[in-house]
């Protein structure tokens, strides 16, 4: 069976894994990334990790998932908060030359999308839209097991979709951007505004909603409606077979998910109703999806 290397590079850690074509992680290694020490240092760490994997020489190719917009054509990071010294660095060229293997790079959400589309909750469907709702909101479109990155690597930046232009301005995102209204960060902010410092994270708001607190229920209901608006906007562009939804906020799915889907179905055309919603399945969609980059591109 063919095997591939998947790399998950973040601002704190680097992980590398050997993954087979059925998505089984055969071996995983990890180290701190130390991006403040520069691009060459991070690349050396990545190479060292990959070379610690048993039988890495026999792997067919290498795929990497990295946060932020990625230039998939030239194999570089476009923008990064956590890895600023790697912006513009020829990552793919560096790694492919060292290992003499096909090497690919994409945004971490996009590779997670690929993992779910190839081997997870979306594997039975041709058109999969993956959405992750956690600190922020991100997503990506997969068609026939290929992920759309877009001309500038920004495809899937759905957190900036405006769901209500009459909201407040918070950061660089649009006024009324769904990420500022329905992400875990947004629910925490709204919870603190109502309940004070008793709210430490979105889960606290969800727990109050489970206890039928009217103010918490209102926050959750607004969240469900705002997410439905986002899903509706996405669906009217690409009409997917399935939405696969993951991220930490899904721990509170029992209080918002059914509401969200009901609102959503009231917003879309009758002919679009067959779309289904599924929760993400893979425990490690990012690193498995990174390994799927060479698998889907080499074939």
N, C-alpha and C positions, 0 to 999 in steps of 0.2 A: 504494500500500500504506500502511496506517495505521502511524503511529509513536507511541511513548510515551517518556516520560522515566523512567528508573530511577535512584534515588539510594541509595547505600550510605554510611550515616553511622556512623562509629566514633569511638572515643576519641582516635585519632591522625589519621585522614584522613577526608575526604569525597570521594566519587567520584560523578560524575553521567554518565549515558550516554543517548544516543538509540538506541532499540532498535526494530526493526520487528516485525511480528506473527509472523514466523518465527524470531525470536530472534537475528537478526543485530545485533551492536553496530556502529552506523554511525559513532559518534563518542563518545569518552570524555574527560572532563576530571577533574582531581584537584587537591586542595589540602589543607593541614593544617586540622584542625577547630578546634583551640585551645579546647576546651570550658571551660577554666578562666577564660576571658574572659567567660563568660556566655551565656545563651540567645540574646539578640538578636544577639550577635556571630556565633554559629554560624549563625543564620538568614540573616544578611546574606551570610555566606560561601556558603551553599547557593544563595541567589538569584543571587548573582554567577556561580557555576559554571553553573547552568542557563542563564543568559542568555549564556554563552559558547558554548553549543551552537548550531551553525548550524541555523536553521529551527525553533527550539524553539517558536515561536509556533504552528506548524502541528500540533504534537503533540497527541494526543487527551486525554492525562491524565498525571498524575505519581504514581509509587509510590515509597515509601521503605521501606528495610529497616534496622532499628536493633536492636542487641543488647538482650536483656532482655525482661521481660514488658511488653506494650503494650496499652493501652486502645484497641482499634480502633474503638470506637463514638465516643469523644470525641477521638480522634486525639492521644493523649498517651502519654508514657512513664510507666509505673507505678513501676518500680524500675530503677536503673542504677548500676553501679559506676564505669563510665568516663565517664558523662555526667550526673553528679549535679545540675548546675545546670539541666538541661533537664527534670528530673522534674516532671510536672504542667503543663509549658508547652504551650499550644495549637498544636502544630506544624502540624497539618493545616489548621487555620483560618488561620494566618498565611500558609502557602504558597498555599493555594487562593484566598485573597483577593487576593494579589499577582498571581498569574498568571491568575486567573479561569478555572481549569480544575479538573475533578474530581481530587481528591487523596486518596490513601490511604496508610496506614502499617501496618506489621506487624513482628513480630520477624524478625531476620535469618535464622534457621533456617526459619521458616515461608515466607518469600519464596523461599528456596532450594528448599524443597519444591515450591512452585508452579512454579518454573522447571523442575525435573526432571519434574514431573507433566505440564506442558503441552508441553515441548519436549525433554526429556531422556530418561533411561532408563525413566521411567514413563509416557511419552506414549501407549502403546497400552493402558493399563489404567485401569479406572474408579476403583478404590480403591488408592491409593498411600500407603505409609508410608515416609517418608524419615527416615533416621537418620544423624547425623554423629558420628563418633568421632574426637576430636582431644584438645586440652587437657582438654575436658570431653566430655559426651555430651548431645546434644539431638536432638529429632525433631519431626515434625508429621505429621498425617493430612490427606490430600487426597482428597476424594470428588467425582468428576465435575469436576475442575479447580478446585475450591473448597477452600480451606484452612480447617480448623477452628481457631479461636483460643480458644474457650471463653468463658464468662461473664466471667472476670476476666483474660483474656489469658494464662492459664497452661497451656492445653492443650499437650501435647507436652513438658512438663518431665520427660522420662523418666529423666534422670540421677539423680533422687531415688527411682526405683523400688528397693525393698529386695529384694535377692536372697539375703540371709543375715543374719538379725538377730544372729548370734553373732560378727560381725566387730567391729573397733575403730571408735570414734568419731573422726572427723577434723575436721569442720567443721560448718557449719549443716545439712548434708544428713543424712538418716536414717542410723542405724547400718546398715552393709551396703548403702548406696546404690550402685548399679552404677557411677556415675561415680567413686566412690572406690575401686573395685575393678578396673575394666576400661578406664578411659580412658588416654590417653597419659600423663597426669600420674601415674596410679596405677601403670602399668607401670614408669615411671621410678623411682618411690618403692620399689617392690618390688625392682627391679633393684639399686638402691643398697643396700638392706638385705642383699642376698645377696652382691653383687660389689664393693660400696664405690664410691668416686668414679670408678672406670673407666666407670661408666654415666652418661652425660650426658643421654640421652633414650631414649624407647622403642625407637628403631631399633637402639640398641646391644644391647638384650635380644633383639630379633628376630634380629640377626646372630649372636649366640651360639647361639640356637636353630637357626639354619641350620647351624651347626657341630656340632650334636647335643650341645651341653652339657646335661647332664641337669637341672641346676638351672634353666636358662633355659627348657628344654622344659616343666618343671613350672609356671613362671610363665605361659607361653603357654597351656598346657592349662587352667589355672584361669581365665585370661581368656576363653578360648573358651567354657567352661562357663557362666561368669557372664553373658556376652553372650547366650548361648542362653536363659538364664533370663529375661533382659530381653525378648528378642524373643518368647518364649513368652507372657509376661504381656501384651504389646501385642496379639499375634495373637488371644488368647482374648477380647479386648475388641472388636476391630474386624475381624478376619478379612480382611486385605487380599489383593488379587490379587498384589501385588509389594512387597517391601521394597527400597528403593533406598538404598544405603549409601555414604557419602562421608566425607571428613575425612582429616586427615594420617596417622592410624593405618593407613589402608588401604594405605599403602606397605609394610606388613608383612603384607598379606593372604595371601601365600604360606605363612606359617607358622601362621596361626590360622583363616582363614576357612572352609576346608573342615571343620575340626574343629568349629567353631562351628555350622555348618549341620547337621552330623550329630547333634550333641547336641540341637539345636533340634527336629529332626524326630522324635527319640525322645520329646520332651516334649509334642507336640501331638496332637490327635485325628486319627484316620485320615482323616476327611473334610476335614481342613484341609491335607493334604499337597500339593495343587496349587500352593500359594503358591511364588513364585520369588524368588530373591535376585539383584539386579543391582547392579553398581557404578555410582555416579553418573557421568554422562557430561559434563556441561557444565563448561567451564573457568571460567565466571563465573556460577554458578547464582544468587548473591545479587543481583547487579545486573540480570540478565535477569529473575529472578523478581520483583524490585521493579517492573520495567516491566510485568510481566504482571498486577500488581494492578489497575491501571485497565483493562487489556484484558479481564479476566474479570469485573470488577464493572460496567463500563459497559454491556456487551452485554446 
